[in-house]
Amino acid sequence: GGQASGMVKRFSSTYLNDGNTYNIHTGIFTVPIDGTYIYTFSIIRILVNQVVAKLVVDNIEMIDATADALNDGRKRLLRK
């Protein structure tokens, strides 16, 4: 089924999670040390009109990506 707007998408498994910094129960990635990080994500629309994914850091929206009938969403953010 679908997911309501504004909800955190929790992934129940990960392909790579060095240091267990992504929590599969909360959907939150905790930065282990101060530094510069690159976040990359892609979204694909399947069987819905539009999908929007947002990267939120400390409750502040940093970047979003939208996938619709014409486009897939891909974004990259360099964050220090």
N, CA, C and O atoms as CSV, one atom per row, in Angstrom:
chain,resi,resn,atom,element,x,y,z
A,1,GLY,N,N,0.814,-1.201,0.000
A,1,GLY,CA,C,0.000,0.000,0.000
A,1,GLY,C,C,0.839,1.238,0.000
A,1,GLY,O,O,2.066,1.188,0.092
A,2,GLY,N,N,0.154,2.360,-0.105
A,2,GLY,CA,C,0.820,3.645,-0.154
A,2,GLY,C,C,1.262,4.108,1.214
A,2,GLY,O,O,1.020,3.452,2.228
A,3,GLN,N,N,1.904,5.236,1.217
A,3,GLN,CA,C,2.387,5.801,2.471
A,3,GLN,C,C,1.948,7.251,2.510
A,3,GLN,O,O,2.028,7.946,1.497
A,4,ALA,N,N,1.489,7.718,3.648
A,4,ALA,CA,C,0.981,9.071,3.789
A,4,ALA,C,C,2.090,10.100,3.619
A,4,ALA,O,O,3.262,9.822,3.872
A,5,SER,N,N,1.700,11.283,3.188
A,5,SER,CA,C,2.632,12.389,3.010
A,5,SER,C,C,3.312,12.734,4.333
A,5,SER,O,O,2.671,12.754,5.384
A,6,GLY,N,N,4.602,13.002,4.270
A,6,GLY,CA,C,5.342,13.404,5.454
A,6,GLY,C,C,5.818,12.279,6.345
A,6,GLY,O,O,6.406,12.532,7.396
A,7,MET,N,N,5.580,11.057,5.954
A,7,MET,CA,C,5.993,9.913,6.762
A,7,MET,C,C,7.442,9.537,6.449
A,7,MET,O,O,7.905,9.706,5.321
A,8,VAL,N,N,8.148,9.030,7.449
A,8,VAL,CA,C,9.512,8.542,7.255
A,8,VAL,C,C,9.444,7.171,6.600
A,8,VAL,O,O,8.733,6.286,7.077
A,9,LYS,N,N,10.179,6.993,5.510
A,9,LYS,CA,C,10.257,5.691,4.854
A,9,LYS,C,C,11.362,4.902,5.527
A,9,LYS,O,O,12.525,5.305,5.508
A,10,ARG,N,N,10.998,3.785,6.118
A,10,ARG,CA,C,11.971,2.923,6.782
A,10,ARG,C,C,12.277,1.741,5.877
A,10,ARG,O,O,11.369,1.042,5.428
A,11,PHE,N,N,13.536,1.524,5.615
A,11,PHE,CA,C,13.961,0.378,4.823
A,11,PHE,C,C,14.292,-0.755,5.785
A,11,PHE,O,O,15.105,-0.581,6.692
A,12,SER,N,N,13.671,-1.907,5.594
A,12,SER,CA,C,13.814,-3.016,6.539
A,12,SER,C,C,15.141,-3.747,6.415
A,12,SER,O,O,15.493,-4.552,7.277
A,13,SER,N,N,15.874,-3.471,5.352
A,13,SER,CA,C,17.197,-4.073,5.191
A,13,SER,C,C,18.088,-3.089,4.448
A,13,SER,O,O,17.604,-2.151,3.814
A,14,THR,N,N,19.381,-3.309,4.531
A,14,THR,CA,C,20.335,-2.451,3.832
A,14,THR,C,C,21.310,-3.314,3.051
A,14,THR,O,O,21.571,-4.463,3.408
A,15,TYR,N,N,21.839,-2.748,1.992
A,15,TYR,CA,C,22.854,-3.433,1.201
A,15,TYR,C,C,24.224,-3.214,1.836
A,15,TYR,O,O,25.039,-4.133,1.916
A,16,LEU,N,N,24.465,-1.983,2.286
A,16,LEU,CA,C,25.730,-1.628,2.921
A,16,LEU,C,C,25.415,-0.682,4.076
A,16,LEU,O,O,24.782,0.353,3.867
A,17,ASN,N,N,25.840,-1.014,5.275
A,17,ASN,CA,C,25.571,-0.201,6.456
A,17,ASN,C,C,26.765,-0.285,7.407
A,17,ASN,O,O,26.639,-0.734,8.546
A,18,ASP,N,N,27.922,0.155,6.917
A,18,ASP,CA,C,29.137,0.126,7.731
A,18,ASP,C,C,28.925,0.901,9.026
A,18,ASP,O,O,28.463,2.042,9.002
A,19,GLY,N,N,29.256,0.293,10.134
A,19,GLY,CA,C,29.124,0.941,11.432
A,19,GLY,C,C,27.706,0.965,11.968
A,19,GLY,O,O,27.455,1.536,13.029
A,20,ASN,N,N,26.773,0.351,11.244
A,20,ASN,CA,C,25.361,0.345,11.660
A,20,ASN,C,C,24.838,1.743,11.964
A,20,ASN,O,O,24.133,1.942,12.953
A,21,THR,N,N,25.181,2.710,11.120
A,21,THR,CA,C,24.761,4.092,11.324
A,21,THR,C,C,23.338,4.353,10.853
A,21,THR,O,O,22.729,5.346,11.251
A,22,TYR,N,N,22.794,3.465,10.000
A,22,TYR,CA,C,21.389,3.567,9.605
A,22,TYR,C,C,20.582,2.621,10.489
A,22,TYR,O,O,20.883,1.431,10.574
A,23,ASN,N,N,19.562,3.156,11.141
A,23,ASN,CA,C,18.715,2.367,12.031
A,23,ASN,C,C,17.474,1.916,11.263
A,23,ASN,O,O,16.640,2.746,10.902
A,24,ILE,N,N,17.340,0.612,11.009
A,24,ILE,CA,C,16.212,0.107,10.222
A,24,ILE,C,C,14.884,0.252,10.963
A,24,ILE,O,O,13.827,0.170,10.337
A,25,HIS,N,N,14.910,0.462,12.272
A,25,HIS,CA,C,13.676,0.596,13.049
A,25,HIS,C,C,13.133,2.023,13.030
A,25,HIS,O,O,11.920,2.223,13.082
A,26,THR,N,N,14.025,3.019,12.955
A,26,THR,CA,C,13.585,4.420,12.957
A,26,THR,C,C,13.663,5.066,11.586
A,26,THR,O,O,12.988,6.064,11.338
A,27,GLY,N,N,14.484,4.510,10.676
A,27,GLY,CA,C,14.694,5.131,9.369
A,27,GLY,C,C,15.665,6.296,9.433
A,27,GLY,O,O,15.723,7.112,8.513
A,28,ILE,N,N,16.422,6.375,10.509
A,28,ILE,CA,C,17.331,7.509,10.718
A,28,ILE,C,C,18.780,7.065,10.580
A,28,ILE,O,O,19.185,6.039,11.126
A,29,PHE,N,N,19.568,7.868,9.830
A,29,PHE,CA,C,21.011,7.688,9.701
A,29,PHE,C,C,21.666,8.669,10.656
A,29,PHE,O,O,21.413,9.871,10.574
A,30,THR,N,N,22.502,8.179,11.559
A,30,THR,CA,C,23.197,9.023,12.523
A,30,THR,C,C,24.651,9.153,12.104
A,30,THR,O,O,25.358,8.156,11.951
A,31,VAL,N,N,25.090,10.394,11.920
A,31,VAL,CA,C,26.466,10.657,11.516
A,31,VAL,C,C,27.387,10.302,12.673
A,31,VAL,O,O,27.243,10.857,13.762
A,32,PRO,N,N,28.339,9.383,12.459
A,32,PRO,CA,C,29.187,8.940,13.563
A,32,PRO,C,C,30.244,9.958,13.986
A,32,PRO,O,O,30.612,10.017,15.159
A,33,ILE,N,N,30.733,10.755,13.043
A,33,ILE,CA,C,31.749,11.771,13.347
A,33,ILE,C,C,31.491,12.991,12.475
A,33,ILE,O,O,30.897,12.883,11.401
A,34,ASP,N,N,31.939,14.152,12.942
A,34,ASP,CA,C,31.830,15.359,12.133
A,34,ASP,C,C,32.667,15.204,10.882
A,34,ASP,O,O,33.720,14.566,10.905
A,35,GLY,N,N,32.204,15.782,9.798
A,35,GLY,CA,C,32.944,15.707,8.551
A,35,GLY,C,C,32.052,16.047,7.378
A,35,GLY,O,O,30.953,16.572,7.550
A,36,THR,N,N,32.526,15.747,6.200
A,36,THR,CA,C,31.788,15.990,4.969
A,36,THR,C,C,31.225,14.669,4.466
A,36,THR,O,O,31.934,13.664,4.400
A,37,TYR,N,N,29.957,14.680,4.115
A,37,TYR,CA,C,29.274,13.479,3.647
A,37,TYR,C,C,28.606,13.758,2.311
A,37,TYR,O,O,28.134,14.868,2.063
A,38,ILE,N,N,28.567,12.760,1.463
A,38,ILE,CA,C,27.825,12.840,0.209
A,38,ILE,C,C,26.635,11.899,0.328
A,38,ILE,O,O,26.794,10.715,0.621
A,39,TYR,N,N,25.451,12.433,0.099
A,39,TYR,CA,C,24.220,11.643,0.120
A,39,TYR,C,C,23.694,11.569,-1.305
A,39,TYR,O,O,23.539,12.596,-1.965
A,40,THR,N,N,23.423,10.386,-1.773
A,40,THR,CA,C,22.868,10.180,-3.104
A,40,THR,C,C,21.641,9.297,-2.974
A,40,THR,O,O,21.669,8.280,-2.281
A,41,PHE,N,N,20.557,9.689,-3.646
A,41,PHE,CA,C,19.385,8.824,-3.649
A,41,PHE,C,C,18.645,8.945,-4.965
A,41,PHE,O,O,18.701,9.973,-5.639
A,42,SER,N,N,17.962,7.890,-5.312
A,42,SER,CA,C,17.144,7.835,-6.522
A,42,SER,C,C,15.770,7.313,-6.146
A,42,SER,O,O,15.632,6.476,-5.254
A,43,ILE,N,N,14.752,7.817,-6.837
A,43,ILE,CA,C,13.404,7.303,-6.638
A,43,ILE,C,C,12.793,7.014,-7.997
A,43,ILE,O,O,13.096,7.684,-8.984
A,44,ILE,N,N,11.943,6.027,-8.036
A,44,ILE,CA,C,11.273,5.635,-9.273
A,44,ILE,C,C,9.782,5.521,-8.981
A,44,ILE,O,O,9.376,4.938,-7.976
A,45,ARG,N,N,8.990,6.074,-9.852
A,45,ARG,CA,C,7.534,6.032,-9.715
A,45,ARG,C,C,7.023,4.735,-10.325
A,45,ARG,O,O,7.279,4.460,-11.498
A,46,ILE,N,N,6.305,3.936,-9.545
A,46,ILE,CA,C,5.692,2.703,-10.040
A,46,ILE,C,C,4.265,2.642,-9.507
A,46,ILE,O,O,4.048,2.609,-8.295
A,47,LEU,N,N,3.306,2.626,-10.407
A,47,LEU,CA,C,1.887,2.458,-10.078
A,47,LEU,C,C,1.302,3.583,-9.224
A,47,LEU,O,O,0.268,3.386,-8.586
A,48,VAL,N,N,1.927,4.738,-9.199
A,48,VAL,CA,C,1.367,5.922,-8.548
A,48,VAL,C,C,1.626,7.116,-9.457
A,48,VAL,O,O,2.479,7.045,-10.343
A,49,ASN,N,N,0.897,8.214,-9.248
A,49,ASN,CA,C,1.072,9.385,-10.101
A,49,ASN,C,C,2.382,10.110,-9.848
A,49,ASN,O,O,3.032,10.570,-10.786
A,50,GLN,N,N,2.769,10.213,-8.589
A,50,GLN,CA,C,3.970,10.975,-8.251
A,50,GLN,C,C,4.540,10.495,-6.919
A,50,GLN,O,O,3.796,10.137,-6.006
A,51,VAL,N,N,5.859,10.492,-6.822
A,51,VAL,CA,C,6.553,10.153,-5.583
A,51,VAL,C,C,7.531,11.281,-5.286
A,51,VAL,O,O,8.257,11.725,-6.176
A,52,VAL,N,N,7.553,11.741,-4.052
A,52,VAL,CA,C,8.496,12.771,-3.629
A,52,VAL,C,C,9.299,12.218,-2.460
A,52,VAL,O,O,8.730,11.717,-1.490
A,53,ALA,N,N,10.619,12.310,-2.554
A,53,ALA,CA,C,11.498,11.907,-1.457
A,53,ALA,C,C,12.256,13.140,-0.986
A,53,ALA,O,O,12.711,13.946,-1.798
A,54,LYS,N,N,12.387,13.282,0.321
A,54,LYS,CA,C,13.082,14.435,0.892
A,54,LYS,C,C,14.158,13.959,1.848
A,54,LYS,O,O,13.948,13.027,2.625
A,55,LEU,N,N,15.319,14.611,1.784
A,55,LEU,CA,C,16.384,14.353,2.744
A,55,LEU,C,C,16.285,15.431,3.815
A,55,LEU,O,O,16.379,16.623,3.524
A,56,VAL,N,N,16.093,14.995,5.060
A,56,VAL,CA,C,15.910,15.918,6.175
A,56,VAL,C,C,17.056,15.733,7.161
A,56,VAL,O,O,17.367,14.613,7.567
A,57,VAL,N,N,17.679,16.845,7.541
A,57,VAL,CA,C,18.776,16.827,8.506
A,57,VAL,C,C,18.372,17.696,9.692
A,57,VAL,O,O,18.106,18.887,9.529
A,58,ASP,N,N,18.327,17.113,10.863
A,58,ASP,CA,C,17.925,17.842,12.075
A,58,ASP,C,C,16.618,18.604,11.864
A,58,ASP,O,O,16.504,19.772,12.234
A,59,ASN,N,N,15.635,17.930,11.264
A,59,ASN,CA,C,14.302,18.479,10.993
A,59,ASN,C,C,14.290,19.623,9.988
A,59,ASN,O,O,13.309,20.363,9.916
A,60,ILE,N,N,15.357,19.785,9.210
A,60,ILE,CA,C,15.422,20.804,8.160
A,60,ILE,C,C,15.530,20.097,6.821
A,60,ILE,O,O,16.432,19.286,6.611
A,61,GLU,N,N,14.593,20.410,5.899
A,61,GLU,CA,C,14.625,19.805,4.571
A,61,GLU,C,C,15.817,20.349,3.789
A,61,GLU,O,O,15.921,21.556,3.569
A,62,MET,N,N,16.714,19.459,3.371
A,62,MET,CA,C,17.925,19.860,2.666
A,62,MET,C,C,17.753,19.796,1.148
A,62,MET,O,O,18.233,20.672,0.429
A,63,ILE,N,N,17.070,18.758,0.664
A,63,ILE,CA,C,16.928,18.546,-0.771
A,63,ILE,C,C,15.782,17.566,-0.990
A,63,ILE,O,O,15.476,16.749,-0.121
A,64,ASP,N,N,15.154,17.655,-2.155
A,64,ASP,CA,C,14.116,16.678,-2.475
A,64,ASP,C,C,14.255,16.228,-3.922
A,64,ASP,O,O,14.929,16.872,-4.726
A,65,ALA,N,N,13.616,15.130,-4.234
A,65,ALA,CA,C,13.592,14.597,-5.599
A,65,ALA,C,C,12.173,14.127,-5.875
A,65,ALA,O,O,11.518,13.557,-5.003
A,66,THR,N,N,11.702,14.370,-7.099
A,66,THR,CA,C,10.348,13.999,-7.492
A,66,THR,C,C,10.393,13.084,-8.695
A,66,THR,O,O,11.102,13.354,-9.664
A,67,ALA,N,N,9.638,12.003,-8.635
A,67,ALA,CA,C,9.472,11.115,-9.787
A,67,ALA,C,C,8.006,11.170,-10.191
A,67,ALA,O,O,7.113,11.026,-9.355
A,68,ASP,N,N,7.764,11.382,-11.500
A,68,ASP,CA,C,6.394,11.410,-11.993
A,68,ASP,C,C,6.326,10.650,-13.308
A,68,ASP,O,O,7.233,9.882,-13.631
A,69,ALA,N,N,5.267,10.857,-14.059
A,69,ALA,CA,C,5.065,10.103,-15.300
A,69,ALA,C,C,6.175,10.342,-16.320
A,69,ALA,O,O,6.405,9.495,-17.182
A,70,LEU,N,N,6.862,11.470,-16.240
A,70,LEU,CA,C,7.877,11.818,-17.231
A,70,LEU,C,C,9.307,11.660,-16.741
A,70,LEU,O,O,10.219,11.528,-17.558
A,71,ASN,N,N,9.529,11.668,-15.442
A,71,ASN,CA,C,10.895,11.709,-14.915
A,71,ASN,C,C,11.077,10.809,-13.701
A,71,ASN,O,O,10.163,10.640,-12.893
A,72,ASP,N,N,12.267,10.235,-13.585
A,72,ASP,CA,C,12.702,9.601,-12.347
A,72,ASP,C,C,13.429,10.664,-11.537
A,72,ASP,O,O,13.942,11.623,-12.113
A,73,GLY,N,N,13.487,10.520,-10.221
A,73,GLY,CA,C,14.148,11.508,-9.383
A,73,GLY,C,C,15.511,11.024,-8.937
A,73,GLY,O,O,15.645,9.935,-8.379
A,74,ARG,N,N,16.527,11.846,-9.188
A,74,ARG,CA,C,17.887,11.537,-8.729
A,74,ARG,C,C,18.512,12.832,-8.224
A,74,ARG,O,O,18.461,13.860,-8.900
A,75,LYS,N,N,19.094,12.776,-7.049
A,75,LYS,CA,C,19.721,13.967,-6.476
A,75,LYS,C,C,20.967,13.572,-5.710
A,75,LYS,O,O,21.117,12.431,-5.274
A,76,ARG,N,N,21.860,14.542,-5.554
A,76,ARG,CA,C,23.075,14.344,-4.765
A,76,ARG,C,C,23.297,15.610,-3.946
A,76,ARG,O,O,23.100,16.721,-4.440
A,77,LEU,N,N,23.704,15.436,-2.700
A,77,LEU,CA,C,23.945,16.555,-1.809
A,77,LEU,C,C,25.269,16.345,-1.101
A,77,LEU,O,O,25.521,15.279,-0.539
A,78,LEU,N,N,26.109,17.359,-1.130
A,78,LEU,CA,C,27.359,17.351,-0.371
A,78,LEU,C,C,27.102,18.185,0.869
A,78,LEU,O,O,26.761,19.363,0.766
A,79,ARG,N,N,27.261,17.593,2.028
A,79,ARG,CA,C,26.902,18.257,3.284
A,79,ARG,C,C,28.061,18.187,4.261
A,79,ARG,O,O,28.615,17.116,4.509
A,80,LYS,N,N,28.422,19.335,4.814
A,80,LYS,CA,C,29.496,19.385,5.810
A,80,LYS,C,C,28.921,19.773,7.142
A,80,LYS,O,O,29.655,19.874,8.125
